[in-house]
Amino acid sequence: MPHTALPRLGFGTVGVTDPETIETALEIGYRHIDTAQWYENETIVGRGIARSSVPREELTVATKVLPDNLGAEDLKHSTEQSLDRLGLDTVDLLYVHWPTNAYDPVETLGAFDDLYDDGKLRYVGLSNFTPSLLDEAREILDAPILATQVEMHPLLPQRELVEYVQRTDIYLVAYSPLAQGKVFDEPVLGDIADKYGVSVAQVSLAWLFSHDNVAAIPKASGDHIRDNYEALSLDLNDEDIARIDAIDHQIRTVNPETEEKVDRTPWTE
Ligand SMILES: NC(=O)c1ccc[n+]([C@@H]2O[C@H](COP(=O)([O-])OP(=O)(O)OC[C@H]3O[C@@H](n4cnc5c(N)ncnc54)[C@H](OP(=O)(O)O)[C@@H]3O)[C@@H](O)[C@H]2O)c1
């Protein structure tokens, strides 16, 4: 396991527009919250954290810097703005959201090191990085890397990156861990869910947690928030895992070429 513990289940916040949802997730037991400048809800997330009774030191709060803000000055300025919106002095995990647009490895990661030295972040995160871009970033950075974040779920198993994070002792944080709902149509997952009397969402998340060094950040509302939390108590056996591993078709739900704030993509390099 990596040098520090990252709560394996985090709460994704794309589209979350009310602090009550954040507060509910924290009261249920989530201890890792994932937002981004892009989601335009850091203020909402900060209000939810402030309203909850969970002590700050028990929380891992992650945000991500927009690709256009990755020049050194914009990075520093926009990180200060993110901290103001979140109501925090330090963010636990600050990600490069996509290594595109204003991303320049030496300039951008040098500025991450400066922010680390100034106590503005505890760990660096690198989102949507390929193994070769991760290698390059690891060479440049002095500040500690905690996680890389990519889409991962039973229909996109990311075997190369899972091997990479296990070998280098960082986490893979699986975004869109329910493939934005597409896992619900997969019959193998439905069979396993029926066998245990649980939801397909729980089976998908438990499959992610069966991998060392993998965390997941489902976004949910209403009863789904607790449903997903209960995945932490579901143990799949080797046969279940082998059946899921044998699913032979893949789906990627986040396509960088259609993300409007990203105009170049490492996936096409
Ligand atoms: N780094 C990146 O580039 C990147 C890209 C995409 C996403 N992310 C992060 O990853 C988080 C999660 O990804 P995502 O929002 O794209 O997709 P997701 O978590 O795979 O799926 C969310 C969808 O699943 C539904 N859902 C959640 N739990 C459910 C359950 N137990 N039963 C039935 N339906 C359920 C939600 O509906 P309800 O809301 O109705 O529950 C929502 O429609 C984001 O919020 C964001 O924090 C990061």
The ligand as an SDF file (V2000), in Angstrom:
LIG
                    3D

 48 52  0  0  0  0  0  0  0  0999 V2000
  -10.6880   13.3630  -13.6430 N   0  0  0  0  0  0  0  0  0  0  0  0
  -11.5900   13.4170  -14.5900 C   0  0  0  0  0  0  0  0  0  0  0  0
  -11.3020   13.7660  -15.7460 O   0  0  0  0  0  0  0  0  0  0  0  0
  -13.0030   13.0020  -14.2740 C   0  0  0  0  0  0  0  0  0  0  0  0
  -13.9030   12.7470  -15.3190 C   0  0  0  0  0  0  0  0  0  0  0  0
  -15.1860   12.3370  -14.9770 C   0  0  0  0  0  0  0  0  0  0  0  0
  -15.5630   12.1940  -13.6300 C   0  0  0  0  0  0  0  0  0  0  0  0
  -14.6730   12.4860  -12.6350 N   0  0  0  0  0  0  0  0  0  0  0  0
  -15.0360   12.3270  -11.1930 C   0  0  0  0  0  0  0  0  0  0  0  0
  -15.6290   11.0390  -11.0130 O   0  0  0  0  0  0  0  0  0  0  0  0
  -16.8950   11.1980  -10.3730 C   0  0  0  0  0  0  0  0  0  0  0  0
  -17.8400   10.0780  -10.7610 C   0  0  0  0  0  0  0  0  0  0  0  0
  -17.9610    9.9620  -12.1580 O   0  0  0  0  0  0  0  0  0  0  0  0
  -19.3040   10.2800  -12.9540 P   0  0  0  0  0  0  0  0  0  0  0  0
  -20.1050   11.2740  -12.1870 O   0  0  0  0  0  0  0  0  0  0  0  0
  -18.8750   10.6170  -14.3430 O   0  0  0  0  0  0  0  0  0  0  0  0
  -20.0530    8.8700  -13.0810 O   0  0  0  0  0  0  0  0  0  0  0  0
  -20.4220    7.6200  -12.1490 P   0  0  0  0  0  0  0  0  0  0  0  0
  -20.0510    7.8660  -10.7410 O   0  0  0  0  0  0  0  0  0  0  0  0
  -19.9020    6.4060  -12.8490 O   0  0  0  0  0  0  0  0  0  0  0  0
  -22.0060    7.5600  -12.3170 O   0  0  0  0  0  0  0  0  0  0  0  0
  -22.8480    8.5240  -11.7670 C   0  0  0  0  0  0  0  0  0  0  0  0
  -24.2700    8.1700  -12.1740 C   0  0  0  0  0  0  0  0  0  0  0  0
  -24.6390    6.9120  -11.5780 O   0  0  0  0  0  0  0  0  0  0  0  0
  -25.8260    7.0930  -10.7970 C   0  0  0  0  0  0  0  0  0  0  0  0
  -25.6770    6.2700   -9.5930 N   0  0  0  0  0  0  0  0  0  0  0  0
  -24.7600    6.4240   -8.6190 C   0  0  0  0  0  0  0  0  0  0  0  0
  -24.9060    5.4630   -7.6900 N   0  0  0  0  0  0  0  0  0  0  0  0
  -25.9360    4.6870   -8.0760 C   0  0  0  0  0  0  0  0  0  0  0  0
  -26.5610    3.5480   -7.5190 C   0  0  0  0  0  0  0  0  0  0  0  0
  -26.1340    3.0030   -6.3730 N   0  0  0  0  0  0  0  0  0  0  0  0
  -27.6250    3.0200   -8.1740 N   0  0  0  0  0  0  0  0  0  0  0  0
  -28.0630    3.5740   -9.3340 C   0  0  0  0  0  0  0  0  0  0  0  0
  -27.5220    4.6500   -9.9070 N   0  0  0  0  0  0  0  0  0  0  0  0
  -26.4500    5.2170   -9.2900 C   0  0  0  0  0  0  0  0  0  0  0  0
  -25.8930    8.5460  -10.4800 C   0  0  0  0  0  0  0  0  0  0  0  0
  -27.2320    8.9410  -10.3520 O   0  0  0  0  0  0  0  0  0  0  0  0
  -27.7960    9.7090   -9.0540 P   0  0  0  0  0  0  0  0  0  0  0  0
  -27.0360   11.0040   -8.9760 O   0  0  0  0  0  0  0  0  0  0  0  0
  -29.2280    9.8230   -9.3530 O   0  0  0  0  0  0  0  0  0  0  0  0
  -27.5050    8.8260   -7.8530 O   0  0  0  0  0  0  0  0  0  0  0  0
  -25.2720    9.1890  -11.7260 C   0  0  0  0  0  0  0  0  0  0  0  0
  -26.2300    9.3090  -12.7400 O   0  0  0  0  0  0  0  0  0  0  0  0
  -17.3410   12.5790  -10.8370 C   0  0  0  0  0  0  0  0  0  0  0  0
  -18.4140   13.0640  -10.0720 O   0  0  0  0  0  0  0  0  0  0  0  0
  -16.0360   13.3330  -10.6960 C   0  0  0  0  0  0  0  0  0  0  0  0
  -15.8190   13.6640   -9.3240 O   0  0  0  0  0  0  0  0  0  0  0  0
  -13.3860   12.8580  -12.9410 C   0  0  0  0  0  0  0  0  0  0  0  0
  1  2  1  0
  2  3  2  0
  2  4  1  0
  4  5  1  0
  4 48  2  0
  5  6  2  0
  6  7  1  0
  7  8  2  0
  8  9  1  0
  8 48  1  0
  9 10  1  0
  9 46  1  0
 10 11  1  0
 11 12  1  0
 11 44  1  0
 12 13  1  0
 13 14  1  0
 14 15  2  0
 14 16  1  0
 14 17  1  0
 17 18  1  0
 18 19  2  0
 18 20  1  0
 18 21  1  0
 21 22  1  0
 22 23  1  0
 23 24  1  0
 23 42  1  0
 24 25  1  0
 25 26  1  0
 25 36  1  0
 26 27  1  0
 26 35  1  0
 27 28  2  0
 28 29  1  0
 29 30  1  0
 29 35  2  0
 30 31  1  0
 30 32  2  0
 32 33  1  0
 33 34  2  0
 34 35  1  0
 36 37  1  0
 36 42  1  0
 37 38  1  0
 38 39  2  0
 38 40  1  0
 38 41  1  0
 42 43  1  0
 44 45  1  0
 44 46  1  0
 46 47  1  0
M  CHG  2   8   1  16  -1
M  END
$$$$
